[in-house]
Amino acid sequence: MGKKEKEIKTNAMRILDKNKVRYEVVTYECDEFVDGVHIADQLNQPYEISFKTLVTVGKSGNYYVFVIPVDKEVDFKKAAKCAGEKSVEMIHVKDINAVTGYIRGGCTPVGMKKLYKTFIHESAKQFDTIIVSGGQIGVQIHLNPDDLVRVVNGTYADILMD
């Protein structure tokens, strides 16, 4: 009998299961953090459906999550306005795990330590499926963007640099 490979179940997947969200898991070989563009290229995935998760902190000290296409940059002025802050900035890499419970390259908007205000770039609305990290390096979740918005109590927003 063949050895049964242990199925990966991240916290994000458990939350999606609990919320009865349909999703597909894709795994890939990756020993350390590389950017989302590199992964999309490696897996032959279009950039416009491949999203990265950015965590910011506002002037108030509150944290905000922005989910944007991997080949784009967040516009911090637009992001701050969405969050109702004077300004927002990226959190320091060393703080990612403490704030989110995830590590750099495996950060997903689903299942962070707290449910932070989350903004998903409005371009996601035009697709049936988008790709986000699965909660660890080497794991992706493919799901409907409206399901993602529902589970993270998110908002679609215009948050990209022009």
Solvent accessible surface area in square Angstrom, and as a share of the most:
residue,aa,sasa,rsa
1,M,246,1.10
2,G,74,0.71
3,K,201,0.85
4,K,184,0.78
5,E,159,0.71
6,K,180,0.76
7,E,129,0.58
8,I,62,0.31
9,K,84,0.36
10,T,10,0.06
11,N,67,0.34
12,A,0,0.00
13,M,2,0.01
14,R,126,0.46
15,I,43,0.22
16,L,0,0.00
17,D,64,0.33
18,K,162,0.69
19,N,53,0.27
20,K,176,0.75
21,V,8,0.05
22,R,213,0.78
23,Y,49,0.18
24,E,106,0.48
25,V,56,0.32
26,V,37,0.21
27,T,76,0.44
28,Y,34,0.13
29,E,152,0.68
30,C,31,0.19
31,D,141,0.73
32,E,121,0.54
33,F,73,0.31
34,V,49,0.28
35,D,76,0.39
36,G,24,0.23
37,V,44,0.25
38,H,96,0.43
39,I,11,0.06
40,A,1,0.01
41,D,86,0.44
42,Q,89,0.40
43,L,49,0.25
44,N,140,0.72
45,Q,26,0.11
46,P,66,0.41
47,Y,69,0.26
48,E,94,0.42
49,I,34,0.17
50,S,5,0.03
51,F,9,0.04
52,K,52,0.22
53,T,18,0.11
54,L,28,0.14
55,V,7,0.04
56,T,0,0.00
57,V,34,0.20
58,G,7,0.07
59,K,151,0.64
60,S,74,0.48
61,G,43,0.41
62,N,84,0.43
63,Y,72,0.27
64,Y,12,0.05
65,V,1,0.01
66,F,0,0.00
67,V,0,0.00
68,I,0,0.00
69,P,5,0.03
70,V,12,0.07
71,D,61,0.31
72,K,89,0.38
73,E,111,0.50
74,V,4,0.02
75,D,27,0.14
76,F,75,0.31
77,K,174,0.74
78,K,46,0.20
79,A,0,0.00
80,A,3,0.03
81,K,169,0.71
82,C,48,0.29
83,A,8,0.06
84,G,70,0.68
85,E,24,0.11
86,K,182,0.77
87,S,49,0.32
88,V,9,0.05
89,E,115,0.52
90,M,83,0.37
91,I,17,0.09
92,H,114,0.51
93,V,80,0.46
94,K,151,0.64
95,D,49,0.25
96,I,24,0.12
97,N,76,0.39
98,A,70,0.54
99,V,12,0.07
100,T,0,0.00
101,G,36,0.35
102,Y,16,0.06
103,I,94,0.48
104,R,114,0.42
105,G,28,0.27
106,G,0,0.00
107,C,14,0.08
108,T,0,0.00
109,P,5,0.03
110,V,0,0.00
111,G,15,0.14
112,M,19,0.09
113,K,125,0.53
114,K,139,0.59
115,L,114,0.57
116,Y,29,0.11
117,K,120,0.51
118,T,5,0.03
119,F,12,0.05
120,I,0,0.00
121,H,16,0.07
122,E,73,0.33
123,S,25,0.16
124,A,0,0.00
125,K,117,0.50
126,Q,132,0.59
127,F,48,0.20
128,D,123,0.64
129,T,55,0.32
130,I,0,0.00
131,I,4,0.02
132,V,2,0.01
133,S,23,0.15
134,G,0,0.00
135,G,11,0.10
136,Q,75,0.33
137,I,38,0.19
138,G,6,0.06
139,V,4,0.02
140,Q,13,0.06
141,I,0,0.00
142,H,28,0.13
143,L,3,0.02
144,N,54,0.28
145,P,2,0.01
146,D,86,0.44
147,D,35,0.18
148,L,0,0.00
149,V,25,0.15
150,R,132,0.48
151,V,21,0.12
152,V,2,0.01
153,N,116,0.59
154,G,14,0.13
155,T,70,0.41
156,Y,48,0.18
157,A,11,0.08
158,D,66,0.34
159,I,0,0.00
160,L,18,0.09
161,M,114,0.51
162,D,169,0.87
